Amino acid sequence: MPETVHIIDLESGNLRSLQNAIEYLGYSTKLIKESNDPEFEIATKLFLPGVGNFDHFVKQFFNRGFDIPVTKYIESGRPIMGICVGLQTLFKGSEESPGSEGYKLIDLNLKKFDDKDKSVPQIGWNSATSIGDQMIFGINPNNRYYFVHSYAAIVNDSEIEDLISRGWELTITQYGKEKFISSIAKDNIFATQFHPEKSGVSGLKVIKSFLQQEHYSQLPPLININDGSNNGLTRRIIACLDVRSNDQGDLVVTKGDQYDVREKDSQGGDVRNLGKPVKLAEKYYEQGADEVTFLNITSFRNSPLVDQPMLEVLKEAAKTVFVPLTVGGGIKDVIDPDGTKIPALQVAGLYFRSGADKVSIGTDAVIAAKKFYELGGKGDGTSPIETISKAYGVQAVVISVDPKRQYVKSPSDTKNKTIKTEFPGPDGEEYVWYATTIKGGREVTDLGAIELVEACEALGAGEILLNCIDKDGSNSGYDLELINSIKSSVSIPVIASSGAGNPSHFSEVFGKTKTDAALGAGMFHRNEYTVEQVKLHLKEKGFQARLDTETLK
């Protein structure tokens, strides 16, 4: 019988992926949901994972009485590992929630990253450097690990020295000009700010080292992997899978031209079938994709929520794909066929429990943004953006923007913000604004894309997935003007999407814009290029890209 590993469940984010990672390594898992659970007495290895809001997490931890059995567990000398907010709760408090106190094992407060020179939240793959001459639980300074957070234990040299003098072992990560604690260990306590369960094989090795209690290993020669051009992060490459059912009822990955996904033939054209979602996700993970995004382009709106096909896709993909998974489509208040109304927060919760790390909101984001402006630049707390980010953190909410170019002769010709374009319109128009669309690009609205993203950031979104209907399926490269205009309007990360046809388009978008990530779809689905080929091209051009060459042996 495999050894059982226990995980504290405070209903904070995606625990399914951590369970999958542990089970992939040959263990069984059991969730502890109550502080009086007798499993605390027999647990031999314990995880304290969490994502999202510090206040929400520590209130759940203390109000439900988990501090008492966890303290007893730690005093018994048995090993415990915290992840993300599970690390943060070891500290005294956080700027995110000034009135909430942490576990106070470490007398420091968490601070928010400065967004003047970089995107916040930090979302992406960064390094973790040991302070000492040995690796802590297999954390290799030459590898990359997945971070997704706005607040951190930002430290200076004297604070680092003080922690070391108190017996703490550390790894330090740099994001822009700021240094923060990316992992910390002392006696039987170990915690990481990054998500090892979402950090590919490198992250699985960290979990394995903890489970086997391999506290120290030899530090390898340090390779200079930070060129400083992206604040410490690698260039993030995302594989996107548009998923829908075809005319036979099979769930397939498809790709269209300006959102038309049907074959052009004399038979009327079935939905273009480029493969099965889970198999393609596994393939792109093995090729080195930094994230996989599933866009449920029909929202399966005739299916009862509990039978959503995407839930099963996520459950299966999360068993073998150990990088972040985003799901979009249908993240809204829904009414099941039996008349039951289900709020967007509950819908998102189902996706998170099935294996998603982020949810993408499209049409409802436009609706929320319009309401934001109608209310004089504020939300009323009811939109999916607000409810989901409040419970799970801003990093869990992605806004999918589907804009379309609108040419005007003068900025005064529209109420929306314009840019002067290098590509004049059909009648020589020198200015352009980007109209948002809804319902999968089928309906154009009078709200501009810049206005949309500014409102969504204020409402609590943590990332922008920036599509472009004009570029979709063109294989002509990204709309650089659009990306630069959106990126300059928000401080949260932006993912460039639509138009990639070859690896040079990725180096172009990273070289000519400040985009945080770039997404590819058709060129990967048609086997014209692999994710690995894109990353090797980026490295040849001088960009940092993650290539996970680790093995679990």
C-alpha positions as CSV (number, residue, x, y, z in Angstrom):
1,M,0.0,0.0,0.0
2,P,1.4,3.5,-0.9
3,E,2.1,5.9,2.0
4,T,-0.7,8.4,2.6
5,V,0.1,12.1,2.4
6,H,-2.3,14.5,4.1
7,I,-3.4,17.9,2.7
8,I,-5.2,20.6,4.7
9,D,-8.2,21.8,2.6
10,L,-9.2,25.4,3.4
11,E,-11.1,25.7,0.1
12,S,-8.4,27.9,-1.3
13,G,-7.8,27.2,-4.9
14,N,-6.8,24.2,-6.9
15,L,-5.9,21.3,-4.6
16,R,-6.6,18.7,-7.3
17,S,-3.3,19.4,-9.0
18,L,-1.3,19.0,-5.8
19,Q,-3.1,15.7,-5.2
20,N,-2.3,14.6,-8.7
21,A,1.4,15.5,-8.4
22,I,1.7,13.6,-5.1
23,E,-0.1,10.6,-6.5
24,Y,2.0,10.7,-9.7
25,L,5.0,10.2,-7.4
26,G,3.5,7.0,-6.0
27,Y,1.7,8.1,-2.9
28,S,-1.9,8.3,-1.9
29,T,-3.6,11.5,-0.7
30,K,-6.2,12.4,1.9
31,L,-7.8,15.8,2.5
32,I,-8.2,17.2,6.0
33,K,-11.2,19.5,6.1
34,E,-11.9,19.8,9.8
35,S,-9.5,20.8,12.6
36,N,-10.8,17.9,14.8
37,D,-10.1,15.3,12.1
38,P,-8.4,12.3,13.8
39,E,-6.2,12.0,10.7
40,F,-4.0,14.7,12.3
41,E,-2.8,12.1,14.8
42,I,-1.7,9.6,12.2
43,A,-0.4,12.0,9.5
44,T,3.3,11.5,8.7
45,K,3.6,14.1,6.0
46,L,1.4,17.2,5.8
47,F,0.8,19.9,3.2
48,L,-0.6,23.4,3.8
49,P,-1.4,24.8,0.3
50,G,-3.3,28.0,-0.5
51,V,-3.8,30.6,-3.2
52,G,-5.6,33.9,-3.3
53,N,-6.3,36.4,-0.5
54,F,-4.2,36.4,2.6
55,D,-7.1,37.5,4.8
56,H,-9.4,34.8,3.5
57,F,-6.8,32.1,4.0
58,V,-5.7,33.0,7.6
59,K,-9.3,33.6,8.7
60,Q,-10.2,30.1,7.5
61,F,-7.1,28.7,9.2
62,F,-7.7,30.3,12.6
63,N,-11.5,30.6,12.7
64,R,-11.8,26.9,11.9
65,G,-9.3,26.0,14.6
66,F,-6.5,24.6,12.4
67,D,-3.8,26.4,14.3
68,I,-4.2,24.1,17.3
69,P,-3.6,20.7,15.5
70,V,-1.0,22.2,13.2
71,T,1.0,23.5,16.1
72,K,0.7,20.1,17.8
73,Y,1.8,18.5,14.6
74,I,4.8,20.8,14.2
75,E,5.9,20.3,17.8
76,S,5.8,16.5,17.2
77,G,8.6,16.9,14.7
78,R,6.7,15.6,11.7
79,P,7.4,17.3,8.4
80,I,5.0,20.0,7.0
81,M,5.2,21.8,3.7
82,G,3.4,25.1,2.9
83,I,2.8,26.3,-0.7
84,C,2.1,29.9,-1.8
85,V,-0.2,31.4,0.8
86,G,0.7,28.4,2.9
87,L,4.2,30.0,3.0
88,Q,2.8,33.5,3.6
89,T,0.8,32.5,6.6
90,L,4.0,31.6,8.4
91,F,4.8,35.4,8.6
92,K,3.5,38.0,10.9
93,G,1.1,39.7,8.5
94,S,0.6,41.2,5.0
95,E,0.0,44.5,3.4
96,E,-2.8,42.8,1.5
97,S,-4.8,42.5,4.8
98,P,-3.5,44.9,7.4
99,G,-6.0,43.7,10.1
100,S,-5.2,40.0,9.7
101,E,-2.4,38.2,11.6
102,G,-0.5,35.2,10.3
103,Y,1.1,32.3,12.2
104,K,3.9,34.6,13.4
105,L,6.7,32.0,13.1
106,I,8.6,34.7,11.2
107,D,8.6,38.3,12.4
108,L,8.2,40.0,9.0
109,N,5.3,41.4,7.0
110,L,4.6,40.6,3.4
111,K,4.6,43.6,1.0
112,K,3.1,44.2,-2.5
113,F,5.5,44.2,-5.4
114,D,6.2,47.7,-6.9
115,D,4.4,47.9,-10.2
116,K,6.3,50.9,-11.6
117,D,8.8,48.7,-13.5
118,K,7.1,45.4,-13.8
119,S,3.7,43.7,-14.1
120,V,1.9,42.8,-10.9
121,P,1.0,40.0,-10.1
122,Q,4.2,38.3,-10.9
123,I,3.0,35.4,-13.1
124,G,5.6,33.2,-14.7
125,W,8.7,31.2,-14.3
126,N,11.6,32.5,-12.2
127,S,14.7,31.0,-10.5
128,A,15.3,30.4,-6.8
129,T,18.8,30.8,-5.5
130,S,20.0,29.0,-2.3
131,I,21.6,31.1,0.5
132,G,24.2,28.6,1.4
133,D,26.3,25.9,-0.2
134,Q,23.6,23.2,-0.5
135,M,20.3,22.8,-2.3
136,I,17.2,22.8,0.0
137,F,14.8,19.9,-1.0
138,G,16.1,19.8,-4.5
139,I,15.5,23.4,-5.4
140,N,18.0,23.9,-8.2
141,P,19.1,27.5,-8.9
142,N,19.5,26.6,-12.6
143,N,15.9,25.6,-12.9
144,R,12.7,27.6,-13.2
145,Y,9.7,27.5,-11.0
146,Y,6.2,28.8,-11.4
147,F,5.2,31.9,-9.4
148,V,1.8,33.6,-9.3
149,H,1.4,36.3,-6.6
150,S,1.3,40.0,-5.9
151,Y,2.6,40.0,-2.3
152,A,5.8,38.5,-1.1
153,A,8.3,38.5,1.8
154,I,10.4,41.2,0.2
155,V,13.7,41.3,2.1
156,N,17.0,43.2,2.2
157,D,20.5,41.8,3.0
158,S,20.3,42.5,6.7
159,E,16.9,40.8,7.0
160,I,18.3,37.8,5.2
161,E,21.3,37.6,7.5
162,D,18.9,37.9,10.5
163,L,16.8,35.0,9.4
164,I,19.8,32.8,8.8
165,S,21.2,33.7,12.3
166,R,17.8,32.4,13.6
167,G,18.3,29.0,11.9
168,W,16.2,29.6,8.8
169,E,17.4,28.3,5.4
170,L,16.3,30.3,2.4
171,T,16.2,30.6,-1.3
172,I,15.9,34.1,-2.7
173,T,14.3,35.1,-6.0
174,Q,14.6,38.5,-7.7
175,Y,11.6,40.1,-9.5
176,G,12.7,43.4,-11.1
177,K,14.7,45.2,-8.5
178,E,13.1,43.5,-5.5
179,K,14.3,40.3,-3.7
180,F,11.9,38.1,-1.9
181,I,11.9,34.7,-0.1
182,S,10.9,32.0,-2.5
183,S,11.4,29.1,-0.1
184,I,12.2,28.8,3.6
185,A,13.0,25.8,5.8
186,K,13.8,25.1,9.5
187,D,13.8,21.8,11.2
188,N,10.6,20.0,10.1
189,I,9.1,23.1,8.4
190,F,9.5,23.7,4.7
191,A,7.5,26.1,2.5
192,T,7.7,27.5,-1.1
193,Q,6.2,30.7,-2.5
194,F,6.2,29.1,-6.0
195,H,3.9,26.2,-6.9
196,P,6.0,23.0,-7.3
197,E,2.9,21.1,-8.5
198,K,2.8,23.5,-11.4
199,S,6.5,23.7,-12.1
200,G,6.9,20.7,-14.4
201,V,9.4,18.0,-13.6
202,S,11.6,20.5,-11.7
203,G,8.7,21.1,-9.3
204,L,7.8,17.4,-9.0
205,K,11.4,16.8,-7.9
206,V,11.0,19.4,-5.1
207,I,7.8,17.6,-3.9
208,K,9.6,14.2,-4.1
209,S,12.5,15.5,-2.1
210,F,10.2,16.7,0.6
211,L,8.2,13.4,0.7
212,Q,11.5,11.4,0.9
213,Q,12.9,13.9,3.4
214,E,16.0,14.5,1.3
215,H,16.7,17.9,2.9
216,Y,20.0,18.6,1.4
217,S,21.7,17.8,-1.9
218,Q,24.9,19.1,-3.6
219,L,24.6,22.6,-5.2
220,P,25.4,22.4,-8.9
221,P,27.7,25.0,-10.7
222,L,25.5,28.1,-11.1
223,I,24.6,29.0,-14.7
224,N,23.8,32.7,-15.4
225,I,20.1,32.3,-16.4
226,N,19.0,35.9,-15.7
227,D,19.7,38.4,-18.5
228,G,17.6,41.0,-16.7
229,S,15.5,41.8,-19.8
230,N,12.3,40.5,-18.3
231,N,12.6,41.2,-14.6
232,G,13.8,37.7,-13.9
233,L,11.1,35.8,-15.7
234,T,11.4,33.6,-18.7
235,R,9.4,34.4,-21.8
236,R,6.2,32.5,-21.3
237,I,4.8,30.5,-24.1
238,I,1.2,29.3,-23.8
239,A,-0.5,26.7,-25.9
240,C,-4.2,27.4,-26.5
241,L,-6.9,24.8,-27.3
242,D,-10.2,26.0,-28.6
243,V,-12.6,23.2,-27.5
244,R,-16.1,22.5,-28.7
245,S,-18.3,19.6,-29.7
246,N,-18.6,18.7,-33.4
247,D,-21.7,17.7,-35.3
248,Q,-21.3,14.1,-34.1
249,G,-21.2,15.2,-30.4
250,D,-17.5,14.5,-30.0
251,L,-15.4,16.9,-28.0
252,V,-12.5,18.2,-30.2
253,V,-9.9,20.9,-30.4
254,T,-10.6,23.2,-33.4
255,K,-9.2,26.4,-34.9
256,G,-10.9,28.9,-37.1
257,D,-10.2,31.9,-39.3
258,Q,-11.7,35.0,-37.6
259,Y,-13.5,32.6,-35.4
260,D,-15.1,30.5,-38.2
261,V,-14.2,26.9,-37.2
262,R,-16.0,25.0,-39.9
263,E,-14.3,23.3,-42.8
264,K,-14.7,24.9,-46.2
265,D,-16.1,22.1,-48.4
266,S,-19.1,21.1,-50.5
267,Q,-20.6,19.1,-47.7
268,G,-21.5,22.1,-45.6
269,G,-18.4,21.9,-43.4
270,D,-18.2,20.1,-40.1
271,V,-16.3,21.6,-37.2
272,R,-12.5,21.4,-38.0
273,N,-11.1,18.6,-35.9
274,L,-7.5,19.0,-34.8
275,G,-7.4,16.4,-32.0
276,K,-8.6,15.5,-28.6
277,P,-8.1,18.1,-25.8
278,V,-6.4,16.0,-23.2
279,K,-4.0,14.3,-25.6
280,L,-3.0,17.7,-27.2
281,A,-2.5,19.2,-23.7
282,E,-0.2,16.4,-22.8
283,K,1.8,16.8,-26.0
284,Y,2.3,20.5,-25.5
285,Y,3.3,20.0,-21.9
286,E,6.0,17.5,-23.0
287,Q,7.1,20.0,-25.6
288,G,7.7,22.5,-22.9
289,A,4.6,24.7,-22.9
290,D,4.6,27.1,-19.8
291,E,0.8,27.0,-19.6
292,V,-2.1,25.4,-21.3
293,T,-5.3,27.3,-21.9
294,F,-8.7,25.6,-22.8
295,L,-11.2,27.9,-24.3
296,N,-14.6,26.4,-24.3
297,I,-15.9,28.3,-27.4
298,T,-19.5,27.1,-27.2
299,S,-19.8,27.0,-23.4
300,F,-21.8,23.7,-23.8
301,R,-24.7,25.9,-22.9
302,N,-27.2,23.0,-23.3
303,S,-25.5,20.8,-20.7
304,P,-26.3,20.8,-17.0
305,L,-23.4,22.3,-15.1
306,V,-22.5,19.2,-13.2
307,D,-22.1,17.3,-16.5
308,Q,-20.0,20.0,-18.2
309,P,-17.6,18.2,-20.6
310,M,-14.8,20.7,-19.7
311,L,-14.8,19.5,-16.1
312,E,-13.8,16.0,-17.2
313,V,-11.2,17.5,-19.6
314,L,-9.6,19.4,-16.8
315,K,-9.7,16.4,-14.4
316,E,-7.9,14.2,-16.9
317,A,-5.4,16.8,-18.1
318,A,-4.4,17.8,-14.6
319,K,-3.3,14.2,-13.9
320,T,-0.4,14.4,-16.2
321,V,0.1,18.1,-17.1
322,F,2.0,19.8,-14.3
323,V,1.9,23.4,-15.6
324,P,-0.9,26.0,-15.0
325,L,-4.2,25.3,-16.7
326,T,-6.6,28.1,-17.6
327,V,-10.2,27.5,-18.7
328,G,-12.5,30.0,-20.4
329,G,-16.1,29.9,-21.6
330,G,-19.2,29.9,-19.5
331,I,-17.7,31.4,-16.4
332,K,-20.8,33.4,-15.4
333,D,-24.0,33.1,-13.5
334,V,-25.9,30.2,-15.1
335,I,-29.2,28.5,-14.8
336,D,-29.3,24.8,-15.2
337,P,-32.0,23.1,-17.2
338,D,-33.8,22.2,-13.9
339,G,-34.1,26.0,-13.1
340,T,-31.3,26.1,-10.5
341,K,-29.4,29.3,-10.5
342,I,-25.7,28.9,-10.0
343,P,-23.5,32.0,-9.4
344,A,-20.3,32.5,-11.3
345,L,-18.3,32.0,-8.1
346,Q,-19.6,28.5,-7.7
347,V,-19.0,27.8,-11.4
348,A,-15.4,28.9,-11.0
349,G,-15.1,26.7,-7.9
350,L,-16.1,23.6,-9.8
351,Y,-13.4,24.4,-12.4
352,F,-10.8,25.0,-9.7
353,R,-11.6,21.7,-8.0
354,S,-11.4,19.9,-11.3
355,G,-7.8,21.1,-11.9
356,A,-8.0,24.7,-13.3
357,D,-5.7,27.4,-11.9
358,K,-7.2,30.3,-13.6
359,V,-10.6,31.1,-15.2
360,S,-11.0,33.3,-18.2
361,I,-14.0,35.6,-18.5
362,G,-15.1,37.1,-21.9
363,T,-18.6,38.4,-22.5
364,D,-19.4,39.0,-18.9
365,A,-16.3,41.1,-18.5
366,V,-17.7,43.5,-21.1
367,I,-21.0,43.6,-19.3
368,A,-19.2,44.2,-16.0
369,A,-17.0,47.0,-17.5
370,K,-20.1,48.8,-18.9
371,K,-21.7,48.7,-15.5
372,F,-18.5,49.9,-13.9
373,Y,-18.6,53.1,-16.0
374,E,-22.4,53.5,-15.5
375,L,-21.7,53.5,-11.7
376,G,-19.1,56.3,-12.1
377,G,-16.0,54.1,-12.1
378,K,-16.8,51.5,-9.4
379,G,-18.2,48.0,-9.1
380,D,-21.1,46.9,-7.0
381,G,-19.4,43.6,-5.9
382,T,-21.6,41.3,-7.9
383,S,-19.7,40.8,-11.2
384,P,-17.9,37.5,-11.7
385,I,-14.6,39.4,-11.8
386,E,-15.2,40.8,-8.3
387,T,-16.7,37.7,-6.6
388,I,-14.1,35.3,-8.0
389,S,-11.0,37.5,-7.3
390,K,-12.2,38.2,-3.8
391,A,-12.4,34.5,-3.0
392,Y,-9.5,33.2,-5.0
393,G,-7.2,36.2,-5.6
394,V,-6.8,38.4,-8.6
395,Q,-4.3,36.0,-10.2
396,A,-7.1,33.5,-10.7
397,V,-9.1,35.8,-13.0
398,V,-8.1,36.3,-16.7
399,I,-10.0,38.6,-19.0
400,S,-10.3,37.4,-22.5
401,V,-10.6,40.4,-24.9
402,D,-11.8,39.9,-28.5
403,P,-11.3,43.3,-30.1
404,K,-11.8,44.4,-33.7
405,R,-10.2,47.4,-35.5
406,Q,-12.3,50.4,-36.1
407,Y,-10.8,53.2,-38.3
408,V,-11.5,56.9,-37.7
409,K,-10.2,60.1,-39.3
410,S,-9.8,61.8,-36.0
411,P,-9.8,60.9,-32.2
412,S,-12.9,63.1,-31.9
413,D,-14.8,60.7,-34.1
414,T,-15.2,58.3,-31.2
415,K,-15.7,58.4,-27.4
416,N,-13.1,55.6,-27.0
417,K,-9.4,56.0,-26.8
418,T,-7.6,55.8,-30.1
419,I,-4.0,55.3,-31.4
420,K,-2.3,56.7,-34.5
421,T,-1.7,53.7,-36.7
422,E,1.1,52.9,-39.1
423,F,-1.4,51.0,-41.2
424,P,-4.1,53.5,-42.5
425,G,-7.6,52.4,-43.1
426,P,-9.3,51.9,-46.5
427,D,-10.0,55.6,-46.9
428,G,-6.7,56.7,-45.5
429,E,-7.8,57.0,-41.9
430,E,-4.8,57.5,-39.6
431,Y,-6.5,56.6,-36.3
432,V,-7.9,53.4,-34.9
433,W,-9.7,52.2,-31.9
434,Y,-10.4,48.6,-31.0
435,A,-14.1,47.7,-30.4
436,T,-14.7,44.9,-28.0
437,T,-16.9,42.0,-29.1
438,I,-19.0,39.5,-27.2
439,K,-20.6,36.1,-27.8
440,G,-17.4,34.6,-29.4
441,G,-16.8,37.6,-31.6
442,R,-20.3,37.5,-33.1
443,E,-21.4,40.9,-31.7
444,V,-19.5,44.2,-31.8
445,T,-20.0,46.6,-28.9
446,D,-19.4,50.3,-28.5
447,L,-16.9,49.7,-25.7
448,G,-13.2,50.1,-26.5
449,A,-10.7,47.5,-25.6
450,I,-8.6,50.0,-23.6
451,E,-11.6,51.1,-21.6
452,L,-12.5,47.4,-21.0
453,V,-9.1,46.4,-19.6
454,E,-8.8,49.5,-17.4
455,A,-12.2,48.7,-15.9
456,C,-11.5,45.0,-15.4
457,E,-8.2,45.8,-13.7
458,A,-10.0,48.1,-11.3
459,L,-12.6,45.4,-10.6
460,G,-10.0,42.8,-9.7
461,A,-8.8,41.0,-12.8
462,G,-5.2,39.8,-12.6
463,E,-4.3,39.1,-16.3
464,I,-5.4,40.0,-19.8
465,L,-5.7,37.4,-22.6
466,L,-5.5,39.8,-25.6
467,N,-6.9,38.3,-28.8
468,C,-7.4,40.1,-32.1
469,I,-10.2,39.1,-34.5
470,D,-8.5,40.8,-37.4
471,K,-5.4,38.7,-36.9
472,D,-7.1,35.4,-36.0
473,G,-6.0,32.6,-38.3
474,S,-3.9,35.0,-40.4
475,N,-0.5,33.5,-39.5
476,S,0.9,37.0,-40.2
477,G,2.1,37.9,-36.7
478,Y,0.6,39.6,-33.7
479,D,-1.1,43.0,-33.7
480,L,1.8,44.9,-32.1
481,E,0.0,48.2,-32.0
482,L,-2.9,46.7,-30.1
483,I,-0.6,44.9,-27.7
484,N,1.4,48.1,-26.9
485,S,-1.7,50.2,-26.4
486,I,-3.2,47.6,-24.0
487,K,0.0,47.0,-22.2
488,S,0.6,50.7,-21.5
489,S,-2.9,51.0,-20.1
490,V,-2.7,48.4,-17.3
491,S,-0.1,47.2,-14.8
492,I,-1.3,43.5,-14.7
493,P,0.2,41.0,-17.1
494,V,-0.9,40.8,-20.7
495,I,-0.8,37.7,-22.9
496,A,-0.5,38.3,-26.7
497,S,-2.7,36.2,-28.8
498,S,-3.9,35.8,-32.4
499,G,-1.7,35.8,-35.5
500,A,1.3,33.6,-34.6
501,G,2.3,31.6,-37.6
502,N,6.0,30.8,-37.0
503,P,8.7,31.2,-34.3
504,S,9.8,34.6,-35.5
505,H,6.5,36.1,-34.6
506,F,7.2,35.2,-31.0
507,S,10.6,36.9,-31.0
508,E,9.1,39.9,-32.8
509,V,6.3,40.3,-30.1
510,F,8.8,40.0,-27.2
511,G,11.2,42.3,-28.9
512,K,8.8,45.1,-30.0
513,T,6.3,45.0,-27.1
514,K,6.4,44.6,-23.4
515,T,3.9,41.7,-23.4
516,D,4.3,39.2,-20.6
517,A,3.5,36.1,-22.5
518,A,2.6,34.9,-26.0
519,L,0.1,32.4,-27.1
520,G,0.1,30.0,-30.0
521,A,-2.6,27.7,-31.4
522,G,-3.0,26.7,-35.0
523,M,0.7,26.5,-35.8
524,F,1.0,23.9,-33.0
525,H,-2.1,22.0,-33.8
526,R,-1.2,21.6,-37.4
527,N,2.3,20.3,-36.4
528,E,4.0,23.1,-38.4
529,Y,6.1,24.0,-35.3
530,T,6.5,22.7,-31.8
531,V,6.6,24.7,-28.6
532,E,10.2,23.5,-28.1
533,Q,11.2,24.9,-31.6
534,V,9.7,28.3,-30.6
535,K,11.7,28.3,-27.4
536,L,14.9,27.3,-29.1
537,H,14.4,30.1,-31.5
538,L,13.9,32.6,-28.7
539,K,17.1,31.5,-27.0
540,E,18.9,31.9,-30.3
541,K,17.6,35.5,-30.4
542,G,18.8,36.2,-26.9
543,F,15.6,35.7,-24.9
544,Q,15.3,33.6,-21.8
545,A,13.0,30.6,-22.3
546,R,12.4,27.7,-20.0
547,L,13.5,24.3,-21.3
548,D,12.7,21.7,-18.6
549,T,15.3,18.9,-19.2
550,E,15.0,17.4,-15.8
551,T,14.0,13.8,-15.1
552,L,12.5,12.4,-11.9
553,K,15.3,9.9,-11.5
